[in-house]
Amino acid sequence: MAKRQRISSDVKEQIIGRIKDDGVSVADAAREHGIHEATIYKWFRGEISSQPTLRELTKLQKENKMLMELVGELTVKLSCAQKKN
């Protein structure tokens, strides 16, 4: 029987991040790291029930700020266009 290897939380986070953010398939990530696909799917199930990481929160805050700025710019442009008509 093969010895179970312990995967650090940093490596787990990196693998999950590559799958979520970079579009790497679960199969490819599992093969690259020498782990079973089912292990990665378990990590995703565990992640769903847990609190978001600081990294995830920071990313969401940046995205939210960017989207709010974009909405503001579009609102100003729309307002200017309506005044011209």
SVG drawing of the C-alpha trace seen along z (x, -y; Angstrom):
<svg xmlns="http://www.w3.org/2000/svg" viewBox="-32 -69 37 71">
<polyline fill="none" stroke="black" stroke-width="0.4" points="0.0,0.0 1.3,-3.5 2.3,-5.8 -0.1,-8.8 1.6,-12.1 0.7,-15.1 -0.1,-18.2 0.5,-21.5 -2.3,-24.0 -0.2,-26.4 0.1,-23.8 -3.6,-23.0 -4.4,-26.7 -2.1,-27.0 -3.7,-24.0 -7.2,-25.2 -6.2,-28.7 -4.8,-27.3 -8.0,-25.4 -10.3,-28.3 -8.3,-31.2 -6.2,-29.8 -8.6,-27.2 -6.3,-24.2 -8.4,-21.0 -8.6,-18.9 -7.2,-16.0 -4.1,-18.0 -3.5,-19.4 -3.8,-16.0 -1.4,-14.4 1.1,-17.3 1.2,-16.9 0.9,-13.1 -2.4,-13.1 -5.8,-11.6 -8.5,-13.7 -10.9,-12.7 -8.6,-14.4 -8.9,-17.7 -12.7,-17.4 -12.7,-16.8 -10.7,-20.0 -13.4,-21.9 -16.2,-20.4 -14.3,-21.4 -13.7,-24.9 -17.4,-25.5 -18.3,-25.0 -15.4,-27.0 -14.9,-30.7 -13.2,-32.5 -9.4,-33.0 -7.9,-36.4 -6.5,-36.1 -10.1,-35.4 -11.5,-38.3 -8.8,-40.7 -9.4,-39.6 -13.1,-40.1 -12.6,-43.5 -10.4,-44.6 -12.8,-43.3 -15.7,-45.0 -13.8,-48.3 -13.0,-48.0 -16.6,-47.2 -17.9,-50.1 -15.5,-52.5 -16.6,-51.1 -20.3,-51.6 -19.4,-55.2 -17.7,-55.9 -20.5,-54.4 -23.1,-56.4 -21.3,-59.7 -21.0,-58.8 -24.6,-57.9 -25.6,-61.1 -23.5,-63.2 -25.0,-61.5 -28.5,-62.1 -27.8,-65.8 -26.5,-66.1 -29.8,-64.7"/>
</svg>
